[in-house]
């Protein structure tokens, strides 16, 4: 296992590259995408501000990624109607966007920086690289048994922490629906450099699903771009292990 790297610019932050290639890419400090999840108590305004401070201090450039629209798939998978899930996801997104705006401003970024630094459904819909990668995840890769099973296992891991009955968590229809959330995120794990126009990039989040670890280690070139890395950055807040996107705010 790779050792954890202390980040002197922001003492409470640590970063753990998932593979040796991720470590090499992290060492370049070229670009980082900070994953910020809706419905996850890990992402307080203070936590988001600290992540921005770290990214600004340590990297040549950074973006934040918020899977705002895709969060409705998780809500539907745990029992919300499509209409109610969509409304709840949008309401949560507005709340999270406001936290991110304030966190950016507290780090010296004016209001217009939100539109250029925050990757979300609205601007990713017009991003050709993102659309191409999402298409690969939803068709070409989904047709492969190992990939489909890995996505469904990841969905089971998520849902088992959000529903009371494990039988419900393993329901095929629920798993397939919940997998659309992971698929929507996957382009950022596959090649966030292409999406953001950078030569290389690492994605930073406070945990890494086992299936994502597998494809980072075993399917680089096939799924993961050679210039794409992943960092686990737990910081000073205990990660919600297994709770993705969390269950505190997901209640009705």
N, C-alpha and C positions, 0 to 999 in steps of 0.2 A: 504494500500500500504506500502511496506517495505521502510524504510528510506534509503537514499543514504549514502554510507560509504566512508568517506574521506580517501585517501591513503597518509599517511605522507611521504612515501619514494619517491613519485613523486607527488609534490603538485598540478599539473594541472590535475591529474587523479582522477576521481570518478568512483565508481562501484555500480551498482544497481542490486542486485540479483532479478530474476523474480518471484521466489516463496520462501517460507520459507525453503524448502529443499535446494534450490539453495544457500540460505544464509548460511545454516549449512555447505554445501560443500565448499563454499568460505572461511569460517572460518578456515578450515583445511589447506588452502594455499598449497595443495598437488601438483596440476598440472593445468595448463591452456593452452588452445588452442586459439591462437589469429587468428580470422578470418580476412583475407586480401583480399579484392575483386578487381578483374580486372575492368577496366572501371568505377572507382569510385574516384572522385576527393578528397574524404575524406582522402585517403591514400597517402599523400605526403611522401617523404623520411623522413622528420622530424617527422611526425606522427608515422610512422612505427618504427623509432628509439626510440621514447618516449614509445611506447607500449612494445618494447623489454626491455627497461630499467625498466619499471614497472614490467613486468613479471619476469625478472631476480632478481629484488629486493624483490618481494613479495611472490614468489612461489618457492617450492622445485625444480620444473622442468617446462619446457614449450615447446610448439611447435607452429609453425605458419601453418595455412591452407590457401592454395590458390586454388580456384576452376578454374584452368586454362583451361583445356579442356572443361568442362561443360559450360563455358561462350558462346560457339558457339551456344548453344540452344537458348539463349536469342537473339543473333544476328539473327539467322534464324527466330525467332518468330516476329521480327520487320521488316523482309523483305529481309534480306541478302540471297543470294543463299548459299547452303550448302558448296560449295567450297570456296566462298569468306568469309563466316563466319569462317570457319576453319582456313584460312590463317590469318584473322584479329585477331582471338583469340590467335593464336600462336605468332604473332608479339607483341600483348599487353602483353602476358605472359613473353616474353623475357625481355621486358622493365621493368615489375614489378619485375621479378627475380633479375635484376641488382640493383634495388632500395633496395630490401630486403638484398642482399649481402652486399651492402655498409652500410646499417643500422646495420646489424649484426657486421660488422667489426668495426664500430664506437663505439660499445658496448663491444669490446674486443674479439669477436669471430673470429677465423681464417677462411679462405675460406672453408675448408672441413666441417665446421659446417653447411653450407647450406644444404648439402645432408642429414644430420642426424636430423636437426631441422625443415625443411620445408616439410610439407605434401602436395603433389601435385599429379596429375594424374599418373605420371610416377611411383612413389613408391607406391601409393595406389592401383594400379592395381595388385600388388603382395602381398597385405595385406589381409590375409584370413578373418580377422574380418570385415574389410571394405566391402569386397565382399559379405559376408554373410548378413550384415546389408543392403547393397544396394539391394540385392535380395529380402529381406523382404519388403523394401519400394516400389519396382517396381512390386511386384506380390502379396504377402500376404496382405500387407496394402492397396495397390491400389485397391484391390477387395472390400474393405469396403467403402460404400457410403460416410460416414462422412469424411473419410480420403481423398478420391478422391476429394470431393467438397471443402475441406479445401485447398488442394494443388492448385486447379484451382482458388479459390478466391485469394490466395496469388499471383499466376501468373497474375491475372487480376490487382491486386494492383501494381505489377511491371510494366506491359505493359502500364497501363494507364498514366504513367509518361514518357513513351518512344515513344509513337505514338500520332499523332495529333488528331486522331478520336477515341472517346471512343468505337464506334462500332467495329473498328478494334481490340481494346484491349480486347473485349469480344468474339471475334471469337473463336469458340471451337477448331479449329485446332491450332490456335496460342497459346491458353491457354495450351493445352495438350503438345505442344512442349516446351513451356517455363517452364512447370512443371518439366521437366527433369533436369533443373538446380537446382531447389529446392530439388529434389529427390537425386541428387548427393551430395548435402551438408548434407542431413538429417542424414546419418550415424554418422557424427561428432557431431550432436545434440543429437543423440540417445545414443551413447556410445563411446565417444572419449577415455575413459579409456581403453577399450578393444583394440581399434585400436593402441594406443600408448604403451600398456603394463603397464599402471599405475593402482593403486588400485582405484582411483577416479579422477574425472576431472571436470572442468568447461570450457565452451566455452565462449569466450568474443568477443563481437561485439558492434558497436555503436547504434544498434537498434534491435528490436525483432518483427517480424511479428506477427499479432494477432493470427494467427492459431498456430504458434509455442508456444505462451503463453498458448494457450488452451491445447495443448498436454502436455506441461510441468506441468500444473496444474491438468489436469484431466486424463491423460493416462500414468502416471508413473507406470512402471511395465509392462504395455501392449506395449508401444512404447518406452518410455524413461527409461533407466536403473536407478536403485535406486541410483547409485553412480555418476550420471551425472547431472551437473548443467549448468545454463546459466546466464551470466552477461551482462548487458548493460553498456558499458564504453564509454561515449561520449567524455571525455577529454575536451580539450580547443578548439576543432573545432566543429562548429555547424554541427550536423548530417544531411545528405541528406535525410530527411524524405520522404519515399515513392520512393526514387531513388535507386533502387537496381537491377543492378549494376551501376547506374548513367547514365547521358545522355550527359555530356560534351564531353567525349572522344569517345562516341559511334557513333558519326556522321561519315559519309564517309570521 
